[in-house]
Amino acid sequence: EVHLTESGGGSVQAGGSLRLSCTTSGDSITNYCIGWIRQVPGSEREGVAGVDKRGNEVYADSVKGRFTISKDNAKNTLYLQMNSLKPEDTSMYYCAAVSRGICPPIGGVVSAARRLGYWGRGTQVIVSS
């Protein structure tokens, strides 16, 4: 079992940067693909990025080149560095354990995370134009 808590959200102007953090407890994150998922009210959840025990990373096309996922295994903490933010990045961002082992393709991240069932409560990101 993994407990996840996000922080670092906030309001920023377009072009700005934010760094999200996800602190975890329980099972080690080295046992999982762990990632970030976002959701705008009324829309489906979208896989943003994931990183697995091998260090393999997956990203949504919409964030490639702008967002970077990383983790500190010693601290059991996941990060998402978000640069060049756009208004369309406005969303609630959730940290989730996606799967045990390697990450699925980004299109499978949300369904895999739902099956596993370990989610944080989310942190809100607002990007103004």
N, C-alpha and C positions, 0 to 999 in steps of 0.2 A: 504494500500500500504506500502511496505517495501523497503527501499534503503539499499544496502549492499556494503561494501567496505572491501576487503581483504588486509592483509599485513602479512609480516613475512617470505615470501618465500626467497629462496636463494640457494646457492650451498654448499653442504656438502659431506664429504666422507662417504662411507658405514659404518654403525655402529653408525653414529652420530645422532644428534637430531635437530629438528626444532620445533618452536611453531608458528602456524598460528593464526592470529586474524581476526575477522570479526566484524567490527563496523556497527551498523545499526541505521537507523532513520525512522521515520514514525510510523507505527503501532508497538506495543510492541511485542518482540519475545516470550513473554509468551503465545501469542495466537496461536503459530505455532509449528509444528515440523520444526526444522531448522537444516541444515546439510551441509556436505561437499561432493562435487562431483569432480571427476578428469577426465581429458581427455588428452590422448596423440594424437598428430596430426595423422589423418588417422584411428583412432580407435573410438569406441563408448564411450560415457561418462559412468562413473562407479560411483555408489554410494559408498562412503567411510564410512560415519558415519552420524548419525542423533540423535537428542535429542528432546523430546517433552515437553509439558507443565507439564506432570506428572513426568518428569525426566527419563522416559524410554529411553534407548539408543539402537541403532542398529548399527552394524558394518559389514563391508565386512569381509569374512573369511580371506582374504589376509592380513588384518591389525589387526585382533584381537590379543590382548596381547601386541601390539606394539604402537598402537595409542589410545589416549584417548580424547573424546570430552567432553567439558564442556561449561558452559555459566555463565555469570554474568548478572542476570536479571536487577539489578539496573543500570548497565552500558549499557544494551542492546547490549552486546558483546558476541560473540561466539568464542571458541578457539578449536584448534586441536593440542594437544601435540603429536608429532611424534618422537618415539624413535626407536633405532635399524634400522635405515633407510637402505633400499636396493636399488640398482640401478633400479629395476623395480618399485620403487615408484616415479621415475622421471615423472613429469606430470605437467600440469596446474591444479591448485586446485581452485575450485569455491565454494563460499558460496551461499546457496540458501535457501529460504523459501520453504519447501517441501509441506506442507499441513497445513490446519487449524485443530488444534487438535492433535491427536496422530500420531506417525510415522507409515508409512506402513512398511512392511518387506523391508529389504535392497534392494531386487531385484526390488522393486517398487518405490524406491526413485527418480530415474531420471525421469521417466514418470510423477510422481506426481508433481515434481518441474517444469517440462515443462508446465503442465496444469496451475499451479498457476502463473508462469511467473515472479518471483522476483529473480533475480540473480545478483551477483557481476561480476566484470570484470575479476577476477582471479588473482592468484599470482603463479609465476613459482617456482617449486621445482626441483632441479637437484641434483641427488645423483651419485657420481662417485665411481668407484670400486677401 
